[in-house]
Amino acid sequence: MNGILPYPLLSLALLLLWLLLNQSVSPGHLVLGSVLAVLASWAMAALRPEKPRIRRPGAALRLLGMVLADILRSNLAVGRIIVRSREPGVNAGFMTIPLDLRNRHGLAVLAIIITSTPGTIWVNYDAARGTLLLHVLDLVDETVWIRTIKGRYERLLMEIFE
């Protein structure tokens, strides 16, 4: 099965996404979606991505709960900033955060967490120096952001991936 379909879950997810986007389960869409899903699976196999090793699944579940709560809290905070602010962008700014995390999968998850949290954007990661450039909508105290990124997210990601 690995030779024909190296990433079966990816293929299934892509087929389902194809059918949902086309809002049809006609034979034509099933065949075309299946062909595209298999081709995408082969393309992924050609890239030969390194498989992530999740060392602590319990930490991953804690991180998921924490991220969902932080996203909800951040949505409310950004909403307040937009509704109440007379001068938008007054506290917005860039900051650099030194990271100890070096695992590429952990860094990818951190990028997803930061970018999916309203009010923050992952701008750049300098691998040579291990620093993250971050843009924050409400940058009042950099130490709070550094403590949040390093203490809440980076620590758990290091437990999960390193």
Stockholm file with secondary structure:
# STOCKHOLM 1.0

chainA/1-162         MNGILPYPLLSLALLLLWLLLNQSVSPGHLVLGSVLAVLASWAMAALRPEKPRIRRPGAALRLLGMVLADILRSNLAVGRIIVRSREPGVNAGFMTIPLDLRNRHGLAVLAIIITSTPGTIWVNYDAARGTLLLHVLDLVDETVWIRTIKGRYERLLMEIFE
#=GR chainA/1-162 SS CTTTCSCHHHHHHHHHHHHHHHTCCCHHHHHHHHHHHHHHHHHHHHHCCCCCCCSCHHHHHHHHHHHHHHHHHHHHHHHHHHHHCSSTTSSCEEEEEECCCCCHHHHHHHHHHHHHSTTEEEEEEETTTTEEEEEESSCSCHHHHHHIIIIIIIHHHHHHHC
#=GC SS_cons         CTTTCSCHHHHHHHHHHHHHHHTCCCHHHHHHHHHHHHHHHHHHHHHCCCCCCCSCHHHHHHHHHHHHHHHHHHHHHHHHHHHHCSSTTSSCEEEEEECCCCCHHHHHHHHHHHHHSTTEEEEEEETTTTEEEEEESSCSCHHHHHHIIIIIIIHHHHHHHC
//
